[in-house]
Each structure stands twice: as C-alpha cells, then as structure tokens.
C-alpha cells in the first residue's frame, strides 16, 4: 500500500514541477515586459529633456532684435538649459545599446552648445561684436549637429 500511495504522488509532483516552471516562465515574461517598459520610460525621459533643451535653445537663437534681447534670452534660458542637461544626463545613464550611443552624442552636443552660449553671453555683456559673431558661428555649428543628433535619436526611438 505504501507503493501505491507513492506512485500517485510522483505524477502529482511532476504537475507541481510543470506548474512551477510555467509560473517561473510567466514571471520571467512579466519581468521582461516591465524592464522593456522601463527602457521606454527612460527613452521618453531623455526625449522630454532633449525637447526642453531644444525649445530653450530656439528661444535664445530667435532673440535677434538687439544685444539686450540676446542678453535677456541668455540670462533666462542658460541656467534652465544647464538644469535640463542634468536631467538629460540622468536619463542617459539608464539607456543601453544604440540609444545610449546616440544619447552620448546628443548630450555632448548640448554641453558644447552650453559652452558656446556662455561665450556668447560673455561677448554680449562685453559688447564685443567680433566675439559675438565668433561665438554665434561656433554655437550655430553645434546647434546644427544637435539637430542631426535629435533626428537620429527620434528615428532610433520610433519618434520620427
């Protein structure tokens, strides 16, 4: 009788193993889905920060009516761009693969634009027209590079 009692428990044990395996596979699929969503969230966070920076840069670039307008736009937007850069860097740190590579390039472009805007701000305050033109030319080159990078980012992350 002991053997008969032991025999039914073996199939029952297999059923438990199968259920446990199915449960583990299911948990793995759920974990994978959650991590994929996390990647999407990080890409969205990066995109949001990139868009915020682009809007502020456009505000500065469009302030061409006078040196005072430039100075005001720079004073208002440069600190905000620097704050957005910190958010951009935080979101970038959680990306991987092609997204990470493109994000590094875009972040570097933003850092170079900030340096250019700081030079522009210094030249505007000093009323140094040659310095303003030099900083503007350099910064515009970096802005064009950022635009290309944003296009690449959007194409890679399905936002085209």
C-alpha positions in Angstrom: 0.0 0.0 0.0 2.9 2.3 0.6 4.0 1.9 -3.0 0.5 2.7 -4.3 0.5 5.9 -2.2 3.9 6.8 -3.5 3.0 6.2 -7.2 0.2 8.8 -7.4 2.4 11.4 -5.7 5.0 11.2 -8.5 2.7 12.4 -11.2 1.4 15.0 -8.8 5.0 16.1 -8.1 5.5 16.4 -11.9 2.4 18.5 -12.2 3.8 20.8 -9.5 7.1 21.0 -11.3 5.3 21.9 -14.5 3.2 24.5 -12.7 6.3 25.9 -11.0 8.1 26.0 -14.4 5.2 27.7 -16.1 4.9 30.1 -13.2 8.6 30.9 -13.4 8.5 31.4 -17.2 5.4 33.6 -16.7 7.2 35.7 -14.1 10.2 36.0 -16.4 8.0 37.3 -19.2 6.3 39.8 -16.9 9.8 40.9 -15.6 11.0 41.3 -19.2 7.9 43.3 -20.1 8.4 45.6 -17.1 12.1 46.1 -17.9 11.2 46.9 -21.5 8.7 49.5 -20.3 11.4 50.9 -18.0 13.6 51.3 -21.1 10.8 53.0 -22.9 10.3 55.3 -19.9 14.0 56.2 -19.9 13.9 56.9 -23.6 10.9 59.1 -23.1 12.6 60.9 -20.2 15.6 61.5 -22.4 13.4 62.7 -25.3 11.5 65.1 -22.9 14.7 66.6 -21.7 16.1 66.9 -25.2 12.9 68.6 -26.4 13.0 71.0 -23.4 16.6 71.9 -24.2 15.8 72.4 -27.9 13.0 74.8 -27.1 15.2 76.9 -24.9 18.0 77.0 -27.4 15.4 78.1 -30.1 14.3 80.9 -27.8 17.9 82.1 -27.5 18.6 81.8 -31.2 15.4 83.7 -32.1 16.3 86.7 -29.8 18.0 88.6 -32.6 16.3 92.0 -32.3 19.0 93.6 -30.2 22.0 92.7 -28.0 19.7 93.3 -25.0 17.3 90.8 -26.3 20.1 88.3 -26.6 21.4 89.0 -23.1 17.9 88.6 -21.7 17.3 85.4 -23.5 20.6 84.0 -22.4 20.1 85.1 -18.8 16.7 83.4 -18.7 17.5 80.3 -20.6 21.1 79.3 -20.0 20.5 78.3 -16.3 17.4 76.3 -17.4 19.4 74.6 -20.2 22.1 73.6 -17.7 19.4 72.1 -15.4 17.8 70.3 -18.3 21.3 68.9 -19.2 21.5 67.3 -15.7 18.1 65.6 -16.4 19.3 64.6 -19.8 22.5 63.0 -18.3 20.4 61.2 -15.6 18.1 59.7 -18.2 21.0 58.8 -20.4 22.6 56.8 -17.7 19.8 54.3 -17.8 19.9 53.7 -21.6 21.7 50.9 -23.4 22.8 49.9 -26.9 22.2 52.3 -29.8 20.1 54.6 -27.6 23.0 55.0 -25.2 25.4 55.7 -28.1 23.2 58.3 -29.7 22.3 59.9 -26.3 26.0 60.3 -25.6 26.5 62.2 -28.8 23.4 64.4 -28.2 24.5 65.1 -24.7 28.0 66.1 -25.9 26.4 68.4 -28.4 24.3 70.1 -25.7 27.4 70.5 -23.5 29.2 72.2 -26.4 26.2 74.4 -27.1 26.2 75.5 -23.4 29.9 76.4 -23.7 29.1 78.4 -26.8 26.2 80.2 -25.2 28.4 81.0 -22.2 30.9 82.6 -24.7 28.1 84.4 -26.4 26.8 85.7 -23.1 30.3 87.0 -22.2 30.8 88.6 -25.6 27.3 90.3 -25.4 27.9 91.6 -22.0 31.3 93.0 -23.1 29.7 94.5 -26.2 32.3 92.6 -28.2 30.7 92.3 -31.7 33.5 90.2 -33.1 33.3 87.9 -30.1 29.5 87.7 -30.5 29.9 86.7 -34.2 32.6 84.1 -33.4 30.5 82.5 -30.6 27.4 82.6 -32.7 29.1 80.9 -35.6 30.5 78.1 -33.4 27.3 77.7 -31.5 25.3 77.5 -34.7 27.5 74.7 -35.9 26.9 72.8 -32.7 23.1 73.5 -32.9 23.1 72.0 -36.4 25.0 69.0 -35.0 22.4 68.7 -32.3 19.5 68.9 -34.8 21.1 65.9 -36.7 21.5 64.0 -33.5 17.9 64.6 -32.5 16.8 63.3 -35.9 18.9 60.2 -35.3 17.6 59.8 -31.8 13.9 60.1 -33.0 14.5 57.7 -35.8 16.1 55.2 -33.4 13.4 55.5 -30.7 10.4 55.5 -33.0 9.5 59.1 -32.7 10.2 60.1 -36.3 
